[in-house]
Amino acid sequence: MPRPAPSAPPGRGRWLALGALALLPLLVLAGLWFGPRLTDWNEHRDRLAILAAGRLGQPVTLAGPVRLALLPQPMLEAGGVTIGGPDGEISIEARALRLRLDWAALLRLELEPREVAVVGAEIRLPWPPAPGQPFRPPPWLTGLQGRIQDSRIILGQVALEQVEADLAAGGPADALRIDGQFRWRQTEVAFETTLGRPGWDGIAPLALTLSGARASVSASGVLLPEGGFEGSLQGGGSDLAALLPAPPGSFRLRGRLSVTAELLAAEDLSLDIAGSPARGAATLRVSPVPRLDIALQTGRVELDPWVAALRGAGGPPLPFGLDLTAEAAQLRGVTLRRLRGALSLDGERLTLTNIGALLPGDTEIELDGATTGRPGAGRLEAALRFRGEGLRATLAALGLPLEGTDPSHLRRGEGRLRLTLDENQAAIPEFTATLDGNRVSGAGVLRFGPRPALGLGLNFEKLALDGWLPSGIGWPAIQARLAGIDANLRLSAEQAEWRGLTFQGLSADAALENGRLTARRLAARLAESELALSGVAQLGPAPRLTDLALEVSAPVAAPLLALLPGGWPDHMPIAGAPLSLRLSGSGPAGALALRGGLELGDLRAELNGTLDLALPRYAGALTLRHPGAPRLLAELASLALPGWLDEGSLSLIANVALSPQELTAENFDLVAAGLRLSGQLSLAQGARQPRLTGRVSAERLLLPGLDWRSREPMVLEGLQLLDAELALAAQRVEPVGLPVLEQASATLRLQDGTLALEGLRGQLAGGRLSGALRLDGAASPPTLAVQGNVSGVALTGPLTGLPLDLSAGRVEGEVRLRATGHSPAALLATLEGQARFSVRDGILAGADLRGALAAAERADSGTAEAGLRAALGDGATAFEAFDLAARIQSGRAVLEQGRMAMAETAGATLAGEVDLARAGMDLMLALRDAEGPEFGLRLTGPLPLPRRVPELAPWLRWRAER
């Protein structure tokens, strides 16, 4: 029989049981640790996705690896997670989804997440929500703790980057709390949100606080069951510029907030911006494109900081609009009143709409425009309209220098213009206005830089050229204003006025570049004449002109000559001739070389000299030529061709110096037919009127005769045009109808309308003549005074042309005459004075007085009478002396003494009178023999042709009685 196996010791089994019992927890823990990790859960990916979708209420797709860990706590991690879909409320695509599971549910073989962590997710929230969709948490979001890490949330068109948030959802009645931070448009924002559960009426409370960029905004209110939010808004910060393109400064706000699917609106806002109170409203439109619009109404605002902020701002976080209304605003030192307008900033485009303001001087402006390009470096295109009755005050406030200009300029106006402004230039491609009642249009451009450049083209209906520069401004001040700028200028005016002159069709084309002023062409019509000017001026301390040219042409010179002072030669025949003037010059302003020519009918003038523009003063040669001197005199003075002036041409060559105060002709030579003049003349402005001084010499001086019978008034107004003092000299003076005077000299003085010829001296027929003349043309009537002396004058021919005349002898005498009257006839009728003449060793032509005395001694009366009549009818009588003295009164010369001495005779006497005014005479030349009465010859009748009547009756009776 087999032997039974030996039994184990009782203590060993017990130890094994205890060891196994001790290892069991470790084995369980090892199984819980390594078992899930060694299990391939990817086979259960679809099942897990179905379970997760049922729990979350959203479709779930797992595309990445799935891992499950039970220790240290149940954790399910899945990669490539997609929650929701295109048609769902929420769409989440995450790099990883970690779920902390509930142990109790897990033991029941159920997946009950208690904490969710989403890593690297892109969460899309539908915006705008469907109509009527309420803002409330989903039903599955209960009793859950969640966290979002390194994720991105897209709300409609708004993307929140780098989202880090913690979510706490208690029970079904507990509020949902979400705290965290995100980055939006380079701005770090922290947020705190508390969302309550909706009540029986569907209304859920909501509180939201956003903090970032040194500012915070809080909103509290309720979510409406039909969708939307209503509540209150308040906030503030230390720097508004961190949020908006605005100047730095603190701000506070308070108001009502309402939110719909498309719009967030803040109404009844009370604001404090940098200490300035304001009221307004704001709207944030999130669909279809996010946009922020703000409306502000304030009492006063400083615009310079706002403009600087807009120019320096980059692209705004979202399109931004501002509607501003202010009672007063300050822009670059200019106060604007009643400012209104709207601006919109969308990316790099700034749009200005309905900008209006009241400038100083009550000028109204309106502006609409837009910019393109980056703010601060883009381009502004705008339309500007203005209207005002005090433009001068407006322009002065804007910095335009108007001091010293004519206050009648730029007083009122209205107009419109298009403005283009960028960082390089400001351009006005179109400008139309009415200034001071006159239409103006044109365009212009101003290029910025170290040396600004201005291009301007303007068209004027009527342009006043006076009064634009301060009175008394000098050329250095004008150069200083032009020194720092380049310009290209084109002007035209239908009518322009300058210093009382009216120009038609004015056009100007000029340029200024690097201190070089170029007048391409300045043209106009003045007094029916065409004017054209061109040239180049180099500005600087010593300005220099080159290629200067002036041209004037007129078919009829009269309208142009009428602009000269005085009435001459406006109505003279020469004024009807065509006129042509040409001037050219080059050189420094102090010594401009000037050449020119003038053609006025047949008159030719040339000049060649230098012009000092600073003084101004011209010095150089002047030449005048005309083919007919008598005809020129007739054309200049409207006189008939004078017979005393020989036919011939006119030539004047002179060195002249001309300034506004003086005209000097040095060494002039004048040839006019037979007239030869030379000398020096100076015409200067005196204390009261111009004064002419100098000396004039003549080789042969022809003097016109005077019709003493003329009743035409003498033209003496010219005597009052100037004063004069001239030294006159002539080798030969030939008065018409009078003897020739040689080596003549005199001093001519003209003052206050009185002409005086003093110190007259000359040689007359071998003798000497001296005298003086004074004509007072200012008196009414004019007065004439003449005095003269002759000595040693030899008679070589008939003296008076009368039937009884002196034909030889030596004459001495003197006269003192005075007359008054407006015409030569009146002067002759009022002539008064005295005259005395003495003739020695002379011959009386027309009668043989010695023969008459011899005939009177004949014994036969008949023969004696016949001899007397023959001797008194013709012949000549030599005498030793003939003394005459006459008293003149009212134009009648009465002989007070008339005695002729003849050798070996008793002599003869002359008595009677000559009526100079009426051209009549009654003279009696009487002889006496030793015993009988006087007999002689009577001249009576008209002065030019008197009758010879022998007076023999008394002597014949006496002879008959004997």
BELKACOR-V712376 format. One record per residue. RES is the residue in one small letter. NEAR is the number of other ideal C-beta (glycine too) atoms within 8 Angstrom. Layout:
BEGIN
((RES/NEAR) (RES/NEAR))
END
This chain:
BEGIN
((m/2) (p/3) (r/3) (p/4) (a/3) (p/3) (s/4) (a/5) (p/5) (p/6) (g/6) (r/8) (g/8) (r/8) (w/8) (l/8) (a/8) (l/8) (g/8) (a/8) (l/7) (a/8) (l/8) (l/8) (p/7) (l/8) (l/8) (v/8) (l/9) (a/8) (g/8) (l/9) (w/10) (f/7) (g/9) (p/12) (r/9) (l/5) (t/7) (d/4) (w/11) (n/7) (e/5) (h/8) (r/11) (d/7) (r/7) (l/14) (a/11) (i/9) (l/9) (a/12) (a/11) (g/7) (r/10) (l/9) (g/8) (q/10) (p/9) (v/12) (t/8) (l/14) (a/7) (g/9) (p/6) (v/14) (r/10) (l/12) (a/9) (l/9) (l/7) (p/2) (q/6) (p/11) (m/10) (l/13) (e/12) (a/14) (g/12) (g/8) (v/15) (t/13) (i/14) (g/10) (g/7) (p/4) (d/3) (g/10) (e/9) (i/12) (s/11) (i/13) (e/8) (a/14) (r/7) (a/12) (l/13) (r/10) (l/13) (r/12) (l/13) (d/9) (w/7) (a/7) (a/10) (l/12) (l/6) (r/6) (l/4) (e/6) (l/12) (e/10) (p/12) (r/9) (e/10) (v/12) (a/12) (v/14) (v/12) (g/8) (a/12) (e/10) (i/14) (r/9) (l/10) (p/10) (w/11) (p/9) (p/10) (a/5) (p/6) (g/6) (q/9) (p/12) (f/11) (r/9) (p/8) (p/8) (p/6) (w/8) (l/8) (t/9) (g/6) (l/12) (q/11) (g/12) (r/11) (i/13) (q/9) (d/7) (s/14) (r/11) (i/12) (i/11) (l/10) (g/11) (q/10) (v/10) (a/9) (l/11) (e/8) (q/8) (v/14) (e/10) (a/11) (d/9) (l/12) (a/9) (a/12) (g/8) (g/6) (p/5) (a/5) (d/8) (a/9) (l/14) (r/9) (i/12) (d/8) (g/11) (q/11) (f/14) (r/10) (w/10) (r/5) (q/3) (t/10) (e/8) (v/12) (a/9) (f/13) (e/9) (t/12) (t/10) (l/13) (g/9) (r/10) (p/11) (g/7) (w/3) (d/6) (g/10) (i/10) (a/14) (p/12) (l/16) (a/10) (l/10) (t/11) (l/10) (s/8) (g/10) (a/10) (r/7) (a/15) (s/10) (v/9) (s/11) (a/13) (s/9) (g/11) (v/10) (l/15) (l/12) (p/9) (e/6) (g/12) (g/11) (f/13) (e/10) (g/12) (s/10) (l/14) (q/9) (g/10) (g/9) (g/13) (s/5) (d/12) (l/15) (a/11) (a/9) (l/9) (l/7) (p/10) (a/11) (p/11) (p/6) (g/11) (s/11) (f/12) (r/8) (l/13) (r/8) (g/13) (r/10) (l/15) (s/11) (v/9) (t/9) (a/11) (e/7) (l/10) (l/11) (a/11) (a/12) (e/9) (d/7) (l/13) (s/9) (l/12) (d/11) (i/11) (a/8) (g/6) (s/10) (p/8) (a/10) (r/10) (g/10) (a/11) (a/11) (t/10) (l/10) (r/12) (v/13) (s/10) (p/3) (v/7) (p/11) (r/11) (l/12) (d/11) (i/11) (a/10) (l/12) (q/9) (t/14) (g/7) (r/10) (v/12) (e/9) (l/10) (d/9) (p/10) (w/11) (v/9) (a/9) (a/12) (l/12) (r/8) (g/7) (a/11) (g/5) (g/6) (p/11) (p/5) (l/8) (p/12) (f/14) (g/12) (l/11) (d/10) (l/14) (t/8) (a/13) (e/8) (a/11) (a/13) (q/12) (l/9) (r/4) (g/4) (v/10) (t/8) (l/14) (r/9) (r/8) (l/14) (r/10) (g/13) (a/11) (l/13) (s/12) (l/15) (d/8) (g/7) (e/9) (r/10) (l/12) (t/11) (l/12) (t/9) (n/8) (i/13) (g/11) (a/13) (l/8) (l/14) (p/10) (g/14) (d/9) (t/13) (e/11) (i/11) (e/10) (l/12) (d/9) (g/11) (a/10) (t/13) (t/8) (g/9) (r/8) (p/15) (g/8) (a/7) (g/12) (r/9) (l/12) (e/10) (a/13) (a/10) (l/11) (r/10) (f/13) (r/8) (g/14) (e/7) (g/11) (l/14) (r/12) (a/9) (t/13) (l/11) (a/11) (a/11) (l/8) (g/5) (l/6) (p/4) (l/9) (e/5) (g/8) (t/10) (d/8) (p/6) (s/7) (h/11) (l/9) (r/11) (r/10) (g/13) (e/9) (g/13) (r/10) (l/11) (r/12) (l/13) (t/12) (l/9) (d/10) (e/5) (n/6) (q/9) (a/9) (a/11) (i/12) (p/6) (e/7) (f/14) (t/9) (a/13) (t/9) (l/11) (d/9) (g/5) (n/10) (r/8) (v/14) (s/8) (g/9) (a/10) (g/12) (v/11) (l/11) (r/10) (f/8) (g/7) (p/2) (r/8) (p/10) (a/11) (l/13) (g/11) (l/12) (g/10) (l/12) (n/10) (f/13) (e/9) (k/10) (l/11) (a/10) (l/7) (d/8) (g/8) (w/7) (l/8) (p/7) (s/5) (g/5) (i/8) (g/6) (w/7) (p/6) (a/8) (i/10) (q/11) (a/7) (r/6) (l/12) (a/8) (g/5) (i/10) (d/10) (a/12) (n/11) (l/13) (r/11) (l/12) (s/11) (a/14) (e/8) (q/11) (a/13) (e/12) (w/8) (r/4) (g/4) (l/8) (t/7) (f/14) (q/9) (g/10) (l/13) (s/12) (a/11) (d/9) (a/13) (a/9) (l/13) (e/7) (n/5) (g/10) (r/10) (l/12) (t/11) (a/13) (r/7) (r/10) (l/12) (a/10) (a/11) (r/9) (l/11) (a/8) (e/8) (s/12) (e/9) (l/13) (a/11) (l/11) (s/10) (g/12) (v/11) (a/12) (q/11) (l/10) (g/8) (p/2) (a/7) (p/12) (r/10) (l/14) (t/10) (d/8) (l/13) (a/11) (l/12) (e/11) (v/13) (s/10) (a/14) (p/5) (v/11) (a/14) (a/10) (p/11) (l/13) (l/11) (a/9) (l/8) (l/6) (p/2) (g/5) (g/4) (w/5) (p/8) (d/10) (h/7) (m/11) (p/8) (i/13) (a/13) (g/7) (a/13) (p/11) (l/15) (s/9) (l/12) (r/11) (l/11) (s/11) (g/12) (s/9) (g/10) (p/9) (a/10) (g/8) (a/8) (l/15) (a/9) (l/14) (r/9) (g/12) (g/10) (l/12) (e/11) (l/10) (g/9) (d/9) (l/13) (r/11) (a/12) (e/10) (l/14) (n/8) (g/12) (t/11) (l/11) (d/13) (l/9) (a/7) (l/6) (p/9) (r/9) (y/14) (a/10) (g/11) (a/11) (l/14) (t/12) (l/10) (r/11) (h/12) (p/6) (g/11) (a/14) (p/12) (r/11) (l/14) (l/13) (a/12) (e/12) (l/9) (a/7) (s/8) (l/7) (a/4) (l/9) (p/9) (g/4) (w/8) (l/14) (d/7) (e/6) (g/10) (s/10) (l/14) (s/11) (l/12) (i/8) (a/12) (n/11) (v/16) (a/11) (l/9) (s/10) (p/4) (q/5) (e/10) (l/10) (t/11) (a/13) (e/9) (n/8) (f/15) (d/11) (l/11) (v/12) (a/13) (a/12) (g/9) (l/13) (r/10) (l/13) (s/10) (g/9) (q/10) (l/12) (s/11) (l/10) (a/10) (q/8) (g/8) (a/2) (r/4) (q/9) (p/10) (r/12) (l/13) (t/9) (g/11) (r/9) (v/12) (s/10) (a/14) (e/7) (r/11) (l/11) (l/11) (l/9) (p/8) (g/8) (l/5) (d/6) (w/9) (r/8) (s/8) (r/7) (e/5) (p/5) (m/8) (v/5) (l/10) (e/7) (g/6) (l/12) (q/10) (l/8) (l/9) (d/12) (a/11) (e/10) (l/12) (a/8) (l/12) (a/10) (a/13) (q/8) (r/11) (v/12) (e/9) (p/9) (v/9) (g/4) (l/4) (p/6) (v/7) (l/12) (e/10) (q/6) (a/14) (s/11) (a/10) (t/10) (l/12) (r/10) (l/13) (q/8) (d/6) (g/10) (t/12) (l/11) (a/12) (l/11) (e/9) (g/8) (l/14) (r/9) (g/13) (q/11) (l/13) (a/9) (g/7) (g/14) (r/11) (l/14) (s/9) (g/9) (a/11) (l/11) (r/12) (l/13) (d/10) (g/12) (a/10) (a/8) (s/4) (p/8) (p/14) (t/11) (l/13) (a/9) (v/12) (q/10) (g/11) (n/9) (v/13) (s/7) (g/9) (v/14) (a/11) (l/14) (t/5) (g/5) (p/8) (l/8) (t/6) (g/5) (l/8) (p/7) (l/12) (d/12) (l/15) (s/12) (a/9) (g/13) (r/12) (v/13) (e/12) (g/11) (e/9) (v/11) (r/9) (l/13) (r/11) (a/12) (t/11) (g/13) (h/7) (s/11) (p/13) (a/12) (a/13) (l/13) (l/14) (a/10) (t/11) (l/14) (e/9) (g/9) (q/9) (a/14) (r/11) (f/9) (s/11) (v/14) (r/10) (d/8) (g/14) (i/11) (l/16) (a/10) (g/10) (a/16) (d/11) (l/16) (r/11) (g/11) (a/16) (l/11) (a/10) (a/14) (a/14) (e/7) (r/9) (a/4) (d/6) (s/8) (g/6) (t/10) (a/14) (e/10) (a/9) (g/14) (l/15) (r/10) (a/10) (a/15) (l/12) (g/9) (d/6) (g/9) (a/10) (t/11) (a/9) (f/16) (e/7) (a/10) (f/14) (d/12) (l/13) (a/11) (a/11) (r/8) (i/14) (q/7) (s/8) (g/12) (r/11) (a/10) (v/10) (l/13) (e/6) (q/7) (g/10) (r/11) (m/14) (a/9) (m/13) (a/5) (e/3) (t/9) (a/6) (g/8) (a/13) (t/9) (l/13) (a/8) (g/12) (e/10) (v/10) (d/11) (l/13) (a/11) (r/6) (a/9) (g/9) (m/13) (d/9) (l/15) (m/12) (l/14) (a/12) (l/13) (r/8) (d/9) (a/4) (e/3) (g/10) (p/7) (e/9) (f/15) (g/13) (l/12) (r/13) (l/17) (t/9) (g/8) (p/8) (l/9) (p/4) (l/4) (p/12) (r/6) (r/11) (v/8) (p/12) (e/12) (l/10) (a/6) (p/10) (w/13) (l/10) (r/8) (w/10) (r/10) (a/7) (e/5) (r/4))
END
